[in-house]
Amino acid sequence: MKKLIVLIAAFLFTGSVMAQDYNKTQSTTTTTQTQQDKKSDKAIEMKAGKVYDVRDGKNTMITSNVTVGTSTVMPDGTVKMKDGTTAMLKDGDCVYTDGTVKKSTDKMKEPDKMDNK
């Protein structure tokens, strides 16, 4: 009888340890994927000499300063970085949600088909 109780206790203990480990691993993976998705999202793009906010699937021309990550983007395409340096966006350049500036690799809708607010 004692062996049966010890066996049941060991079984329950093992099951609870395995369940905790599974949830922790799954949560960490989801968090890492979410962080990577945020870093790769394009926020601002210069197209045809105009600066557009392309977050949330909408392409809206900006008319005032926009803060993206650690950078501030002005309507004329000037980008002020966290360290105080400035850069000028060229056609096709993008500012991503983490504040980095890179050349865009994917095509944005043509400017005449966008919402100009």
C-alpha positions in Angstrom: 0.0 0.0 0.0 2.9 2.4 0.8 4.4 1.6 -2.5 1.2 2.5 -4.3 0.9 5.9 -2.5 4.6 6.7 -3.2 4.1 5.8 -6.9 1.0 8.0 -7.2 2.8 10.9 -5.5 5.8 10.6 -7.8 3.5 10.4 -10.8 1.6 13.6 -9.8 4.9 15.4 -9.0 6.4 14.5 -12.4 3.2 15.6 -14.2 3.2 19.0 -12.5 6.9 19.7 -13.2 6.4 18.8 -16.9 3.4 21.1 -17.2 5.2 24.0 -15.8 8.2 23.6 -18.1 6.0 23.4 -21.2 4.2 26.6 -20.4 7.4 28.5 -19.7 9.0 27.4 -23.0 5.8 28.3 -25.0 5.6 31.7 -23.4 9.2 32.6 -24.1 8.9 31.6 -27.8 5.8 33.8 -28.2 7.5 36.8 -26.6 10.6 36.4 -28.8 8.5 36.2 -32.0 6.5 39.3 -30.9 9.7 41.3 -30.3 11.1 40.3 -33.7 7.8 41.2 -35.4 7.9 44.7 -33.8 11.5 45.3 -34.9 10.8 44.4 -38.5 7.7 46.6 -38.9 8.1 49.5 -41.3 6.7 52.7 -39.8 7.8 55.6 -42.1 8.7 55.5 -45.8 9.7 58.2 -48.3 8.2 57.8 -51.7 8.2 60.3 -54.6 9.7 62.9 -52.4 7.0 62.7 -49.7 7.1 61.1 -46.3 4.3 58.6 -45.5 3.3 56.8 -42.2 2.8 53.2 -43.3 1.9 51.7 -39.9 -1.3 49.7 -39.5 -1.6 49.1 -43.3 -2.5 52.7 -43.9 -0.3 55.1 -46.0 -0.8 58.6 -44.7 1.4 61.6 -45.6 2.8 63.1 -42.5 2.4 66.8 -41.8 4.1 67.0 -38.4 7.0 65.4 -36.5 6.5 61.7 -35.8 8.5 59.8 -33.2 9.4 56.3 -34.2 11.3 54.2 -31.7 14.2 56.4 -30.7 14.1 58.6 -33.8 12.0 61.6 -34.8 11.0 62.0 -38.4 10.1 65.4 -39.8 7.7 66.0 -42.8 10.6 67.1 -45.0 12.3 63.7 -44.5 14.9 64.7 -41.9 15.4 62.0 -39.3 16.9 63.0 -35.9 18.5 60.0 -34.1 18.7 59.4 -30.4 22.3 60.4 -30.3 21.5 63.8 -31.9 22.8 63.0 -35.4 20.5 63.8 -38.4 20.0 62.1 -41.7 17.9 62.9 -44.8 15.6 60.2 -46.1 16.0 59.4 -49.8 13.3 57.9 -52.1 12.6 54.3 -50.9 14.2 54.8 -47.5 12.3 53.5 -44.4 12.3 54.2 -40.7 11.4 51.0 -38.8 9.6 50.8 -35.5 12.8 50.3 -33.6 14.1 53.7 -35.0 16.6 52.3 -37.6 16.7 53.7 -41.1 17.2 51.3 -44.1 16.4 51.0 -47.7 13.0 49.4 -48.3 12.9 46.0 -49.9 9.2 45.8 -50.5 7.0 48.0 -52.6 4.5 50.5 -51.2 1.3 51.4 -53.0 1.7 54.2 -55.6 1.3 57.7 -54.0 -1.7 58.7 -56.1 -3.6 55.7 -54.6 -2.9 56.6 -51.0 -4.9 58.4 -48.3 -3.5 62.0 -48.2 -4.8 63.4 -45.0 
